[in-house]
Amino acid sequence: MYDVAIIGGGASGLAAAITAARAGARCCIVEADVEAGLGILATGNGRCNISNARLAPRHFLHEDAARAMFGAHAERDIADFFERLGLMLAEEGEGRLYPVTRRAESVRDVLLNACSRLGVDILTCATVSHAAPCTSPSGYWDLTLSVPAAALSFKQGRDAKARVRNARKALAVAERTERTLHARRVIIAVGGRSASTCEVFRLAHLNEIPVLCPIACEIDSNAPGATRHALALEHLDGLRVEGALSLMREGAVIASEAGEVLFRPYGISGIAALNLSRRIEPGDIIELDLFPSLGQADMTELLRSRASSIGSCCGDASWFDGLVARPLASLLCAMLNDSADPMAHAATLLHHLRFRVHGTTEHAQAHIHRGGIPLSSVNLETCGIVSFHDGTSPSGLFACGEALDMDADCGGYNLAWAWASGMRAGLCASKGTSC
């Protein structure tokens, strides 16, 4: 019999397990993958943007819920949690916090080490196929797990990534059997795809959609001078620029982001684009300003001064050398073809390069999913579930992290939600306080 069973061994589940175990609870983690915490390794391009020094609610889908979860001291609480694990943090631009090693492995390692020290059992390759709920605070949850019938057999591989790939292949074809597990309280901490878990636990569920994805778009065909060549973004594939993006709908700017923009054959990626992807709709217009620190008049004057120094032939891509990268210069030149005033037109394009949005893309690589357990089903003071989908009230059931309907901008905000909600769920579950 466990005091607390955590379903999901990602960031939030590990934080919940550690917090509950520190409070004296006997804990186990039920993880579907071959190892716990593997998702952490992909965060922050492998560096793990662990949190943010300024957790402003405006960065979150539900601002009031973010305020309720974080309170006044969440930044310090999260930092203290990791410092107690032995992880030193370093702050970079815009308040982004990283492990001082700049390696996501460091974050996963200290979390798993803590679980080991605290006696947390981690059951991998396991999913919950049935759950019989407690009927009273003194009762327990009867969980049926689907697990491999035998230990997985696979080649270790030349490194950790190869070992995980081989283990996952073996898991995919493994015969399954069932085992039972009893726990006084259960925390749902599955990330991203919680529909089946919500069905097992009879919880309300909002369809999950991937967010923080690259944006599928093309050069706006209504842009003056646009040609078939200008619309071919594959010529820019892999090019990175710094700039400001403005999201426009029906002629009005509804959101803006500054930072790195990465061109891909299908559209744009990079931090600025990923943040806008949470707000886009097909048919929107995105404008890229390559020189946000300069006004339109200043940009025009800069180009005219440049023409007096190196010549006025801005129809040749080499004319833009030292100002923008050659692939982007070639695109600009194609759009300047037959322009009556190429200098003024070039200044406009450098400030207002327009893309027509088709939607998001590369969903398999989504950083986060929107949807899951609606926040109306949760008491955020405890992370306790207050109702099943039929309106009846459970006892001893909690949820945290990406299992809940919350997403946020890039910059450490999504992981901050995972840590904060996991710690709260773990503490309250250890005490048996749900509603």
C-alpha positions, 0 to 999 in steps of 0.5 A, spaced: 500 500 500 502 506 497 500 513 501 501 516 494 501 514 487 503 519 481 501 517 474 506 520 470 514 521 471 515 527 467 517 534 470 511 535 474 510 528 477 517 528 479 516 534 483 510 531 486 513 525 488 519 528 491 515 533 495 510 528 498 516 523 500 519 529 503 513 530 507 513 522 509 509 519 504 510 512 501 510 514 494 510 510 487 511 513 480 507 510 474 511 511 468 508 509 461 515 510 458 522 506 459 525 511 464 522 517 468 523 524 466 525 523 459 521 529 456 526 534 460 531 532 456 528 535 450 527 542 453 530 548 452 534 545 446 537 540 451 539 546 456 532 546 460 529 553 461 527 550 468 523 557 470 523 564 470 525 569 475 519 573 473 513 569 473 508 574 470 501 571 469 500 575 463 504 569 460 499 564 461 493 562 458 489 563 464 491 568 468 487 568 474 489 561 475 496 562 474 496 567 480 492 562 484 498 557 483 504 562 484 502 567 489 507 571 491 513 567 492 513 562 487 520 564 483 523 563 490 520 557 492 522 553 485 529 556 486 529 553 493 526 546 491 532 545 486 537 548 490 535 543 496 536 538 490 543 540 489 542 544 482 545 551 481 541 556 477 543 561 472 539 567 469 539 569 462 536 574 458 528 576 460 529 572 466 530 565 463 533 560 468 537 554 467 542 549 470 548 552 471 551 546 467 546 548 461 545 541 461 538 538 461 541 532 464 543 535 470 536 537 472 533 530 470 539 527 474 538 531 481 530 529 480 531 522 479 537 522 485 532 525 490 527 520 488 532 514 490 534 517 496 527 518 498 525 511 497 520 513 491 518 507 487 518 508 479 514 503 475 516 504 468 513 501 462 506 501 466 499 504 464 493 505 468 487 501 465 482 501 470 481 505 477 476 504 482 476 510 486 476 511 494 469 512 497 471 515 503 477 519 506 479 512 509 479 508 503 484 507 498 484 507 490 485 500 487 489 501 480 490 496 475 496 497 471 498 494 464 505 492 464 510 488 460 509 480 461 517 480 462 523 484 463 524 488 456 530 485 452 534 489 448 541 492 446 544 497 450 546 501 444 552 505 444 550 511 448 543 513 452 539 515 446 541 509 443 539 505 449 532 509 450 530 508 442 532 500 443 528 500 449 522 503 446 522 498 440 522 492 445 516 495 449 512 497 443 512 489 441 512 486 448 506 482 451 502 485 456 499 483 463 496 486 469 498 487 476 494 491 481 496 497 485 493 500 492 494 507 494 490 512 498 491 518 494 493 518 486 496 524 483 495 525 475 501 528 472 501 525 465 503 530 460 500 532 453 496 526 452 491 525 458 485 523 454 485 515 456 487 517 463 481 521 464 477 516 461 480 511 466 479 516 472 472 518 469 474 525 469 472 531 464 477 532 459 478 538 454 481 536 447 488 537 447 491 541 441 499 542 440 501 549 442 508 552 441 509 549 434 512 552 428 507 557 424 505 554 417 505 561 413 507 564 406 510 571 404 503 574 403 501 574 396 498 581 396 505 584 398 506 589 392 512 586 388 511 579 390 513 573 385 513 566 385 520 566 387 519 571 393 514 566 395 519 560 396 521 560 403 525 554 402 530 558 399 531 561 406 531 554 410 535 554 416 536 562 416 536 565 423 534 573 424 533 577 430 527 581 429 520 583 432 513 579 430 506 582 430 500 578 429 495 582 425 487 580 425 482 584 421 488 590 420 489 590 428 495 588 431 493 583 437 500 580 439 507 581 438 513 578 440 521 580 439 527 575 439 529 570 434 526 568 428 528 561 424 526 560 417 523 553 415 521 551 408 513 551 411 514 558 414 517 560 421 519 558 427 524 560 433 522 563 440 518 569 437 514 565 432 513 559 437 510 564 442 505 567 437 503 560 435 499 560 441 494 565 439 494 565 431 488 563 426 488 561 419 488 567 415 492 572 420 497 576 417 504 576 421 509 582 420 516 581 421 520 587 423 528 586 422 530 593 425 525 594 430 529 600 433 529 604 427 523 608 425 520 608 418 523 614 416 530 613 419 530 606 415 529 610 409 534 615 410 539 609 412 538 606 405 539 612 401 545 614 405 548 607 403 546 608 396 550 614 396 556 610 399 556 604 395 551 605 389 544 605 388 542 598 385 538 595 391 536 590 385 542 586 386 542 582 392 549 583 394 547 591 395 544 588 402 551 585 404 552 587 411 545 589 412 541 582 411 543 575 410 544 574 402 538 569 402 534 574 405 537 579 400 535 575 394 528 575 396 527 582 398 530 583 391 525 579 388 519 583 391 523 590 389 522 588 382 519 594 378 518 598 384 517 605 382 521 607 389 526 601 391 529 605 397 522 607 400 519 600 398 526 596 401 525 600 407 517 598 408 519 591 407 525 591 412 520 593 417 513 590 414 515 583 411 508 580 411 506 572 412 499 569 411 498 564 416 495 557 414 496 554 422 501 551 426 505 545 423 510 540 426 505 538 431 509 532 433 515 537 436 510 541 440 513 544 446 506 543 450 499 541 449 493 545 450 487 542 453 486 536 458 483 536 465 479 543 465 481 547 471 473 548 473 474 541 475 480 542 480 481 546 487 487 550 485 489 551 492 490 543 493 490 541 486 485 536 488 479 534 483 473 536 485 468 532 481 468 526 476 465 528 469 458 525 472 458 531 477 460 526 483 465 528 488 472 523 488 476 523 494 484 523 494 485 524 487 489 530 485 492 533 478 498 537 476 502 539 470 500 539 463 495 534 465 491 540 467 488 545 461 494 550 462 499 553 457 504 559 457 509 562 453 516 560 452 521 562 457 521 557 463 513 558 464 511 552 462 516 548 466 514 553 472 507 551 472 509 544 472 514 544 478 509 549 482 503 545 481 507 538 482 509 541 489 502 543 491 499 536 489 505 532 492 504 536 499 497 536 499 496 529 497 501 527 502 496 530 508 490 527 504 487 534 503 484 535 496 478 539 497 
